[in-house]
Each structure stands twice: as C-alpha cells, then as structure tokens.
Amino acid sequence: MNAPFPPIRRGPLRESRALKPEDAQKAIELVKEALPLFRAGKPIIHPDHVDVPVLYLDFAIDRVHYDPRTGNPSPKGAPPHTEPSPEGARESVENALKEARVLDGAEFREPEDCWVVPVAWRGFIILHARVSRDGKELIPDYHLTEEVRRHGL
C-alpha cells in the first residue's frame, strides 16, 4: 500500500482516452484495498425500507438495503418493502462488510466517467464502489454523503 488510505476523488473529471482492461483491474484492486476500511453508518429510515450508508473516511460510498425480516442486507436494487425497523441494521451491515468480497469485474458508466466495482456478501451484490477511469481514486456518492452529513448520520 503506497499511502495510508486509498485516495478519494474530490471533484468531477472527464477524460476521453480509451478504456483499458488494466484500468478496470486497478479499480478492482483499489476497492479490495479499501474494503477493510469501509464501515456502516447510522441507518436511514424511509417510509417502506431501511438503508445503511457505507462510509469510507468521511464520505459515503454507497447504501446497503437492510431487511428487518431476515436481519440481513438485501441485494442491490431490491430494498425490502416492509415496515421499516432500523433495529440491528448497522451491526448487520458492519458484519456483512467483514465477510464481503470484491467481485472480479467492473462495469464502466460513461455519464459518471467511472468504473463501478460490485461488492458481494453471501451471493448478494450489496454495494457498488465507484472508481476513477484510471483506477486510482475512489469516488464517493456525493448526494448520499450530503444526506449523511445533513442528518448527522
């Protein structure tokens, strides 16, 4: 590890160079390096579900859906529509992050100009980490970061 923490991008950056598999692999390796430093934040309660922000340093990386019926995270894209109960949500996601693994593949999202690296827990993809085009910097979820800061989560 070159620095104490993998770097995080603090602003938009657009490049026009060709996408390379090596850069996708760098993005995957960066998320693997950062994953042990991810932590669960305070649950966010919505009218029909609970999300737990995943934090890195002072930034939100993504949100994990929590299912109070099972006491576990839910797969990305499928928040359980049920009576929201944040009881145990943070601990559940914290434990899932300890067991989580970075999948060996990345997609590229052109509008955001970044790689998206999936992180799985027990067969569920539970979060996506965004990484710069060159694979060198984590990119926070800026909207979620603001929500977390606004609510003191």
SULVEN-V741266 format. One record per run of one state. SS is the DSSP state (@ for helix, = for strand, . for the rest). FROM is the first residue (numbers start at 0). LEN is the number of residues. If there is no record, write none. Layout:
# SULVEN-V741266
SS&FROM&LEN ; SS&FROM&LEN
This chain:
# SULVEN-V741266
.&0&7 ; =&7&2 ; .&9&11 ; @&20&15 ; .&35&3 ; =&38&7 ; .&45&4 ; =&49&7 ; .&56&2 ; =&58&9 ; .&67&4 ; =&71&2 ; .&73&15 ; @&88&11 ; .&99&1 ; =&100&9 ; .&109&4 ; =&113&8 ; .&121&2 ; =&123&9 ; .&132&5 ; =&137&2 ; .&139&2 ; @&141&9 ; .&150&3
